[in-house]
Amino acid sequence: MTNSNNQIQNPAEHSINVLQQIQLELKAPKSKRNSFGNYNYRNCEDILEAVKPLLQKYNSTLIITDEVQEVGSVVVVTAKVIFTDFNGKETVVKAHAGVEISKKGMDVAQTFGASSSYARKYALNGLFLIDDTKDYDSDEYHNQVNNNGARNNNQQNNRQSHQANNQQNNHAQNQNNQQPAQQQANTQQKPKRTQAQLFNDALAAIKIAENKDILKAAVNRFKGTTYEAGITNACRARADQMGWPIQSKSYQSNQLRH
């Protein structure tokens, strides 16, 4: 019994991969309940509470930090998780989440806190190989997404109604008044938009996107240009914000340092 305890307390005596061992032993419970989808899910705190005993068992440390940056008109929180084993070997994983600054019913601290917890959870998922592709968000994050979706739907309905009224008015005006050909030609001529203007238009569309195809189209449109990185980060932030399932290799970056 004493020898078994010494094996756990002194892992340096044995050639083991501590991170791999923790990945195998870690069991993070789903202690939270999502009232929207009626399913259980785990959050960042659940993972941390489950991994703390294993960190002590294998004489390892875990550090989590946040970094905030603005990509176009989108604010993004980047969570950075640093795992260090008993030999000093570090493994670094990052994950991103968008922040909705002006959100009804929540102050700035609450919105940043929700996005930070979301990003940290997915960074920990990547580090410890936890598959949460079927567990989308907490009630708090669902409220954020649903409020945004309702607001965007209202804006879209208003725009469609306004466009329909304009079409009816234009049709009636065309029946009663015939414009000179030269005036019509001048009206149809529009200055060509610059790449920077198209980039800003794309950022605005990404911010309110309700369909993943819009993100794909934006990435393809600016691929190979100087705006590719900005568009990619904005799409990643919107996908995280909407809770769309994404491939970890595309939206999380892993870095290994010895």
N, C-alpha and C positions, 0 to 999 in steps of 0.2 A: 504494500500500500504506500509506503514511504517512497519507494523508487518511482511509482507512478506519478506521485505529486511532484517529485523532482523533475520528471520529464516535462511536465507542463510548465513549471516555474522557471526552468532553464532551457528554453528552446534552442539557445545558441550551441548547446552540446550536440544537437542533431541537425542534419541538413534538411530543413523543411521550408516550404514556401508558406510564410505566415498568412499572406493575403489570401492565397488559395484555400488555406485551411479555414480561415474565417468565413470565406464565401460558402464553404461546404457546411459549416456548423450554424451559420446565422439563420435564425427563424424569427422574422419580424411579423408580429400578429397584426391583423386588420381590426383595430379596436374602434374605429370610427364608422358611423353610419351615414350614408348619403340618402337624404329624404327625397331627392328628385328621382333617382334611379332605383331606390330601395335595394342597395347593395352595400356591403362592408368594404372599407378601404383602409389603407395605412397612410399615415402622413410622415413628415420628417421626424417628428418627436418619437414616433413608434420605432423607427429604424435606429435612432440614436440610443434609445433605452435598451434595445435588444443587443446592440453591438458593444456597449460599454463593458459588460463582463468579459467578452472575448478579447477586447483590447487589453484589459488587465491580465487576462490569462496568458496572452502571448507577448506581453511587455511591448505593446505597440501604442502609437498615438494617432489621433485624428484631429485635424484642424480645419474649420470651415470659415471662409470669408466671403464677403459680397463686394461686387464692384458695379457701380451704376454708370451707364453711358447713354448718350442720346444719338440715335441713328435716324437722321432725317427728323421727322416729327414724332418718332416712336422712342419712348424711354425703355431701356432694357436693363434688367438686373442679371448679372452673371455671378453664379455661385461657384466657388472654387474649393474643392475638397482635397486636402493633402493627407495621405496615409503614410506613416513612417513605421517600419518594422524595427525589431531589436537590433538589426545590423546597420540601421541608418538609411536603408533603401527607401526612397520616396516614390509614391505613385500619385499622380495629380489628375483629377477629373474635373471638368467644367460643364455647366449646363446653364441655359438661358431662359428667361421668362419676361414677357412684356408687362409694362405697368400702365394702368389706366389712371392718369392723374386726376382728372375731373370726373369722379364717380359719385353719383347720388347716394347718400346714406353712409359714406365712408370718408374719413379724413385722409390726408396725405400719408400719415404714418401707417394707417391700416392698409391702404392699397399697396404700399411698398412692402409691408410685412407679409401680406398674402402672396405677393409675387416672389419675395425672397424665400418663403417656405416652399413654394412650388418649385423654384429652381434648385434649392438645396435637396429636396426629395429626389429629383431626377438625377442630380449629380451622385447622390448616394446609391441610387439604383444602378447607375453605370459602374460604380466602383465595386459594389458587392454582388453584381449580377442578379438583381431583383427585377423580375418581369412584372411591370404594372401596366402593360398595354391595355388591359381590360378595365383597369381602375382609373377613371379619368380625373375627377377633381372632387374637392370638398364642397360642402354646401356654400361656403363663402365664395369659392371660386366660381361655382355655378351661378350664384347671384350676380357676380360681376359680369360673366359672359351673357347671361340672359338679359340683364339690364342693357348691356351694349347692343345685343341683338334687337331688342324691342325698339330702342332709340333709332337704330339704323333702318329697321323696317318702316318706322314712321316717316323717316326722312325720305326713303325710297318711294313710299306711297304718295307723299306730298309732291315729289318731283314728277312722278308719273301723272298725277292729276293736273299739275301745272302744264306739263307737256301736251296733254290731251286738250286742255282749254286753248292753248296756243295754236294747236293744229286746226281746231274748229274756227278760231278767229281768222287764221290765215286763209283758210279755205273760203270763208265768206268774203273776205277782202279781195281775194283773187277773182271771184265771180263778178264783183262790182267795179273793180278798178284794174286796169291793165297797165303794168309798169313798162316804161321804155326798155328795150333790149339792152342798151348800154348800162342803165341803172342796175338791171338784174346781174349783168356780168360783173359790175363793181362789187355788188353785194356778195357774190359767190367767191370772189377772190379773197383769200385769207393768207396772211404772212406765214411762212413756214416756221414751225416751232423748233427751238433749239434743243439739243440733247439734254441740257440742264433743265429746261422747262418740262420736257417729257419725263425726266427723272422725278421732279417734284410732283407731277401728276400721278406717277406710279406710286409714290410713297403715300399720297392721299388715298388712292384706291386701295392699297394694301391695308391701311389702317382700319378701313370699314368693310373689308372683304368678308363675305358670308359664304364663299365657295373656295375650296382649295385650288380649283383650276385657275383662279385669278392669280394666286401666288406662283403657280407653275408658269403661267404665261409671262408674268413679270420677270421671273428669273431667266427664262429663255430670251426675252426681248433684250435684256441688258448683258447677256453673257458675252464675255470677251471685251467689255467696255470698262472704262475707269469707274463706272458706277456699279459694277457687278457686286462688290463687297457690301456696299450700302443696301442694295436691293435684297441680297441674300440675308443680311442681318435683320432687315425689316420683316421679311417673310417668316424668318425663324421666330421672331418675337410675336407676330400675329398668330402663327400656328400654335405656339405655347399658350397665348392668351385665350384662344378659342378651344383649347383642349383637344385639338385634332391629333390622333395617333400618328407618330412620326418615327422614322428609323433613327436609332440612336447615333449611327455613324454620320448621318447628315446634319444633325442638329446638336450633337454633343462632341466635344473635342477632348481626347484623352492624351495625356503626355506622361511619359515614363522617364524618370531621372534616377541615375544610380549615384 
